[in-house]
Amino acid sequence: MSDAPSVLARWLPAWQWLRHYDRQLLASDLVAAVIVTVLLIPQSLAYALLAGLPAEAGLYASVLPLAAYALFGSSRTLSVGPVAVASLMTAAAIGDAAALGLPPIEVAMLLALLSGLMLVVLGLLRVGWVANFLSHPVVAGFISASGVLIALSQVKHLLGIQADGDNVIELLETLATHLASARPLTTLLGIGTLLFLAWARQGLPRLLSRLLGASALTSLLGKAAPMLAVGVTLLLAYGFDLGARGVALVGHIPAGLPHLQLPTWQWTVVESLLLPAGLISLIGYVESVAVGKTLAARRGQKIDPDQELVGLGMANLASAVSGGLPVTGGFSRSVVNFDAGAQTPAASLFTALGIALAALLLTPYLAYLPNATLAAAIVVAVLGLVDLGILRKTWDYSRSDFAAVSVTMAVTLLAGVEVGVSCGVLASLLLHLYKTSRPHIAEVGEVPGTGHYRNVKRHDVITHPTILALRIDESLFFANASFIEDTIIAATQQRPGLQHVVLMCSAVNNVDISALDVLENLNERLRALGIGFHFSEVKGPVMDRLQRTALLAHLNGQVFLSQQQAMHALAAGELHKEAVKPAFRDFQI
């Protein structure tokens, strides 16, 4: 029985904060919930529009998913719901599945269901490391390119024209074709709202600071600009009957909450959605973990990557059965939640309640909301995601990272989000294999009087003419084994009179079977050349595995505890291999 609380906390992380909940936490969470609710109402509607779904789907995706994550997620302040990139990917998947005959909302619910199942299974298997398949530069490149695509896809709503496309070329072509048919009232409303929201990101907080004084509340009020834009344009549309004058409105939104039901399960549709669901899950998880870690670190907290898989999976399952779309942790809403003072996931529970009340009471009024207003909110939000500076940063720091970012951005812009994120995953893997397949190998010598060995190209060190000491800065495995062998043989050919090669293995954490075969072959090649082959500073786990092989028994040299020991012994000609064999444990670190 004493283990019951720990088991409960393991499977239901909410238990950790629920048992210590008090009035002070309640007050902080309620204030944060009110502010986040004001932000989420227009956001939820906007991202449903972006995904090509009825507006109410965005509201539904911000009720039960928030509650599910609050119970099963590990972050205290992460706020989940529809986000820009996932909504764009949902729109692409809906377009691909349109020929199969399911309504868009059914496809979105099925996507959320598949995504949720994948995430929960991965979480139960505790494989949160899958996030490492996408490097940060590649993610930044993909999100930046997606931001551009999203912004271009919303221009049609800002201008009141018909224009579609899955990539930047199609979007630009269709926009240019239909530009002449732009509706003046829609354009005025859309561009006006866009300019106001762009100014409000920094200008409104400064204005409020001058009027009310600088404070955290002033900053948070500045972030409520989208709700102000919604209110003003909604009143304009209602008062001047803009719908009858050609301005597209959100239209009728069913009042109330959805009936809980599973989406229609058709194997042909499921098969077509497996890849999109997997990509949405991967990108959403990476984005959520990045946001969650950042916010947790600011309060000295931490998140559990494996539990995040479960939390996000449960949130998507909740969205799937409540008429929503795929959800993940959103950057803007999470930052607002954090800055508003949210202390526990209860803030998300209260936010879910606020969105539910909006779905029950406000839908008759939201019907008059212009689509152009939501499009302007989307454009301003996603342009904040575009980070072109990553190109300059990676160019200056790593050309291989620059190549991966550039390719990911280009493919996303030219071929669409699904191909782009697939390319990003592939680019990350290829980049990792490229870097590890050509490890840094340095010839080392002793820094005079220190016993430390450093790169001969970087330091003034002492070397020995008959000894070649090489430090390998990578584990040895199939992808780099041949490169290491070729490098060592090439180095021996440039050193006439060479008698010994010493591999300094302080950075080697693993030697796989392919690398073992190469080391055995290298040992025989050096033996044929009359050159001794030695190891130094071999780590214990690596030595444990090597002792189960024939390499050490046939080694044309010795294993030394340190590089210093190796250099002194070899320089003095003191080789006692028979004394080393029975006590390998003394030569590992």
N, C-alpha and C positions, 0 to 999 in steps of 0.2 A: 504493500500500500504506500510505502514511503516514496516509491518511484513514480507514483501516479501523476503528481504535478509535473515532473520533468517529461514524462511521456506525453501528457496533454499539451505542454508547451511545445514539444517537438512537432506534433501534428496540427496544433492549433495555436500559432504564435500569438494570437490575440489574448490568450490566457496570461501572457507575461505582463501586459499592461492593464488588463481588465481588473486584476486582483489588487492593483494599487491605485485604481482610479479614484479621484476625489473632486471636490467642488472647484478647486483652482484649475485643474486640468480641464474640467467641464467648461469653465468660462472661456479659457483660451481657445479650446476647440470650437465652441459655438461661434465666437467672433470670426475665426478663420473660415468656418463653414459658410457663413453669410456672404463673406467677400468672394469666396471661390464659386459659390452658387451664381452670383451675379455675373462672374466671368464665364462660367460654363454654359449658361443658357444660350447666348449667341454662338459660342464655340461649337456646341453640340449640333445646333441647327446647321451651322456652316459646313461642318465636316460631313454631315449626312448629304448635304447638297453636293459636296465635292465627290463623294462616293457614288453619286447618281441614285440616291435613295430618297424616299419620302422624309420630310423634315423630322417627323416624330421618331424615326429610327435613331437619330442622334440623341434625343432625350432619353429614350429607352436604354441606350447603351451607356448612359451616365447615372443609372439608378442601381440596379442589382449588381453590375460589375464593380461599382465602388464598394458596395457592402461586402461582396465576396473577397475582394482584395484586402479590405480592412481586417477580415478574419484570418486570412491565410498568408498574406504578404509579410515580409520581414522589415520593410521600411516604415518608419514612423510618420513620414511626411509625403511619400510618393502618392500622387493623385492619378488614377487611371481613367481612361475614357477614349473616345475617338481622337486620333491625332492625324496630322496632315499626311504624312508619308503612308501610313497604313490605310488611310482612306483612299489615297490615290491608287495604291496597289489593289485595294478592294474594287475600285472602279474598273481597273484593267481586267481583273478576274471576272467581274460581272459581264464585261463586254465580250470576253472569250467564251463565256458559258451561255450567252444569249441564245445561240442557235439550238441549245438543248431544251428550250421551252419552259424553264423555271422562271418565275417572277424575280426581279432583282433582289427584293428583300429576302426571298428564300435562299438565293445564292449567298448573300451576305451572312445570313444566319448559319448556313452550312459551313462557310469559311470560318466563322467564329468557333463553331463546334469542333471542326478538324484542328484548328489552331490550338484550342483549349486542350483537346485530348493529347496532342503532341507535346505540349508544354508540361502537362501534368505527368505524363509518362517519363519524360526526360528528368523532371524534378524528382520523381520517386526513385529513378535510377541514379540520381545524384551526379549528373553529368553537366553541371553548370559551366564546365570548361568549353562547351560548344561555342560560347561567345568568342573564344579566342580564334575561331576560324575567320573572323572578320577583324582586320587590323583597324586601328583608329583612323589613319589617313584614308583608307578605303571607305570606311563608314562616312567620314566627313565629305568625301568626294561624292558618294552616292546621294547623301542627304542634300548637298548643295545643288546637284543636278536635278534632283526631284523637286526641290524648291522652285527652280526655274520653270520646270514643266507645270507645276501646280499653278504658279502665278500666271503663266500663259494660258492655261486651261480656263482661268476665271475671267479673262478679258472679255469673253463672249457675254458673260452676265453683266459686266460693267458697261458694255455698250448696247446690250439688247439685241445681239445678232446670233446667228447660227454658225458655229465653228467648232469642229472636233478634230481630234488626232491623238495618236498614241506616242508621237515623238515630236521633237521641236520643229522639224521640217514640215510635217503635216499640219501642225498647229499654226505655224507662220503662214503657210500657203492658204489655209482656209480663212484665217483672219484677214489676210490681204484681199481675198476674193470677196468677202462679205462686209468689208469695212465701210463701203459706201452706203450700206443699208442700216447703219447705226441709228438707234432711236434717240433723238435729242434729249427727251426728258430722262430716260434711263441713263444716258451718258452723263448728264449734268449731276444726277443723283449719285451715280456710281463713282465718278471721278471726284466729286465734292467730298463724299464720305471717305474715299481713299486718302485724299490730302489731309482731311481732318485727323484720321487715325494715324497717319504717318507723323503729323506734327505732335499729336497727343502723346506719343511714346516718350518724348523728352520735354516738349514744350508745355504740356498740361501740368506735369508735376512741378515745373519751375514756376508756372503761374500760380498754382495752388500754394506753393511755398511762400511766394510773396504776399499772397492774400491771407493765408492761415498760419504761416510759420512752418518751418521745416520740421517734419516728423515722419515717423514710419507710417502713420495713418495717411498723411498727405501723399506719400509715395504709392500706397495701395489704392487710394482714390484715383490717382492718375492712371492706374492699370484698368480701371472700370470704364475707360473710354468706349470700348466696343458696346457696352450696355447703353451708354448715353447715345451713341449713334443709332442703335436699334430703336430706342424710344423716340428720338426726334424723327427719324425717317418713317417709322411706323405711323406716327401722328400725321405726318405730311401725306402719306399714302391714303390714310383714312379720311383726312379732312378735305383733300383735293381730289379724291376718287381717282388716284393715279392708275389703278388697275384698269379702269375704263379708258384711260388715255394711252394704253400700250405699255405700261411699266409692268414687268413680270413680278408677281407676288408669290410668296410661299404657298398661299392658298389654304384650303381647309386642312386642319390638323385634328384628328380624332381626339376628343377629350378623354381623359382617363389613362389608365395604365394597361399594358398589353396583357392578353391571356397567356399564361405560361404553356408553352408547347414546344416540342422538338421540331426542327426543320424537316422538310420532306427529304427522305433519304433515297437517292437514286444512284446506283453504282456508276453509271456512265458520267454523271455529274461529279460524283466524289472523285473518280479517277482523274478528271480534268482539273480538279481543285487541289489535289494533293501537293503539287509543287508550289502554287501560289500560297497555300496555307503554310507550308514549311518556310517559305521566304518571309512571309509576314511575321511568323513566329520568331524567326531568327533576328530580323531587323528590330522588331518590337522589343525583344528581350535585351538585345545589346543596348538599345537606346534607354530602356528602363533602368538597367543595371548602372549605366553611366550616370544617369541623373540621380538614382538612389544613393550610389556611393558618394557622389559629390555633396549632396545635402546631408547625408549621415556624418561625413567627416567634419562638417562645419559645427556639429554639436558633440563631437567625440563619440559618435555611435558607429555602428557598422551594420551591414546587411549580409544576409546569407544567400549567395548566388543560387544555390540549389533550391532553397525555399522560395526564392523569387520566381523560379520556373513554375512551382506549384501555385503560388499566389496569382500570377498572370494567367496561368491555365484555368484556374477556377473563375477568374474574372471573365475570361472569354466564354467559358461554358455558361456562365450566368447570362451573358449577352446573347448567346445562341438560343436560349430558351425563353428570352423575353423580347424578341423582335428587334434585336440590335445588330451591330456590325463588329468586326474585330477591334479590340481595344488594347491599349498598352499604356505605360506610364508617360505622361506628357510633360515636356520641359516647362512650358509657361505656367500651366496650372499648378505644377508641383512647386515651382519657385514662389508663386503667389501664396500657395498654401503654407509654405515654410515661412515666408516673410510676414504673413498675417498672424503668425504665432501658434500654428497648429503644433500640439505636443504629442498627440497619439493618433492612430488611425480612426479614432472616434470622430475626428473632424470629417473624414470621408463618409462615415455613416450619416452624419448630420447633413452633409452636402447632398447625399443621395436622397434624403428626405426632402430637402429643398427642391431638387429637380423633380421629384415625384409630385410635389405640390404644384409646381409650375405646369407639369403635364395635366394635372387635374383642373387647374383654375385659369391658366393664362392662354391656353391654346386658341380660344376664340379671337383673342387680340393679336396673337402671333400670325394669324392668317393674313394680316395686312402688311406683313414685313416684306419689303422689296428684296428680291434675289440679289440685286446689285449691292445692297448693304452687306449681306453675308459674303459676297465675293470680295468686297473691299477688305473685310476683316480677315479673310483667308490670305489675300495677297500680302497684307502688311505683316501678318504672322509668319508666313513662310519665307518672306524675303529676309527675315531675321535669322533664318536657318542657313542662308547661302553664305558660305565662307570661302571666297575665292583666294583669301590669304593663304589657304593651305597649299596652294600651288607654289607660291613663292617660298613658303617655309620648307616644303619638301625638296624643292629645287636646290635651296641653299644647304640643306642638311643631308639629304640622301637621294641620289638620282634614281635609284631603284624604287623608292617610295613614291617619288614624283611620277615615275612611269605608271605605277599601279593606280595612283589617284587619277591621273590624266585619262588612262584607258577606261576606268570606271565611270568617270564623268562623261566622257565622249560616248560610250556605249549606252549609258542611261539616256542621254539627250537624243541620240539618233535612233535607238532601237526600243526604248521604253523601259519602264521600271523593272519588270520581271527579268528581262534579259540583263539589265544593268546590275541588279543585285546578284544574279547568278554569276555574272562576270566578276563582280566584286569579291564573292566568295572564292572563285577560282584564282583571281589575282592575288588574294591574300595567301592562299596555299602555295601558289607558284613562287611568290615572293619569299615565303619562308623557306621553301626548298632551295631556291637559288642562293639565298644567304648562307644556309647551312651546308650546301653542297660545295661551297668554295670558302672554307673557314680560313680565318686569319692564322697564318703560321709564321712565327717569328724566330729567327736565330737569336739566341740569348747569350749573354756573357755576364760576368760578375761585376757589379758596381764596386769599385775598389774599397776594401776594408769593411764591407757590409754583410757579405754572405747572401745578398739578394741578386737575383738574375733578371736582367731586363733586355729589351730589344736593342740589338747592336746598332740599329739605324736611328734610335732615339736617344741613346745614352753613350757616354764614354766608358766603355766596359773592357774587362779583361777576357780574352778568349785564348784558346789553345790551338795551335796549327793542325794537330792531328785529331781533334775532337770537334764534331759538329753537334751542338746542342740546339734542339728545336722545341719550341713551346707551341702546342696545338690548342687553340682557344675555342674548342667545340667538342662535343661528344662525337664518337666515331660510329657512323652508321652507313647503310647502303648507299646513300646519296653522295657522300663525300669521301668514301674510302679510297676509291681509285684516284681521286684528285690528290689526296694526301700521299699515296704511294708514288705517283708521278712526280710530285713536288720533291719528295725526299730523294728519289733516284736522280732527278735533275741536279739537286744540290750536291750530291756526292760526286757527280761527274765534273763539277766545277772546282773540286777541291783535291788536287793530286796529293798523294801522301796521306790521305785520310785513313785513320785507323778505327775510329769509333763514331757511332751515331747514338745520341741520347735523346729520347723523346720525353720531354717534361710534361707530365700528364695532370698537372694541378687543376686544369679546367675541364678535364674529361670526366663526365658523370656516367657515361654508359658506352659500352662497346657491343654492337649487335653482331649477329653471326656472319653477316657479309663483311663487316670490318675485321672480324677475327680471321676470316680466310685471307684477307688482304695482308694482315700483319704476319700471318704464317708464311705467305708467299714472299713478303718483303724480307723476312728473316732469312729465308733461303737465298734470295738474290744477294743480300749483303754478305752472307757467308761465302758465296761463290766469289765475291769481290775481295774477300779477305778483310772485311770490315765488321767489327763487333756491333751488335744491336742491343741497346740497353733502354730501360725505363727508369724514370724517377718520379717521386711524389704521386704514386698511384693511390687513388682513394680506396678505402676499405671495401665498399660494395663492388667496385670494379674488380679489385683483386680477388674477392670471393668467387666471382664468376670465372675469372681467368684461371684460377687454380683447378677448375673442373675441366680444363682443356689440355691439349698436348702442347700448347704454345710455350709455356714456361719450361716444360721438361726439355724441349729442344731449342730453347732460346740461345742464340749465338751471343750471349752476353749476360748481364746481371740486372736485377731490380734493386734500385737504391731508395733509401728513405727520403733523401733530399737531393736537390741538384748540386748543392755544395759538396755533399759526400761523393756523388758520382764524379764530379770534376777532379776532386783531389785524388780519389782512388785511381781513376783512369790516367791522369797525368803522371802519377807516380808508378803506374804499371802494377798496382796492387789489385789483382783479380782473384777472388776466392769463391767461385761460383758454387763449389760443392758445399760451402758453409752456409750459403744463402738458402738453398733449397728447402731444408726442413723448417725454416723459421720465417716464412713469408709474412707472417703476422707482424713481424718486427719492421717490415718495410712498407707498410701501408699507412695512409693518413685518413 
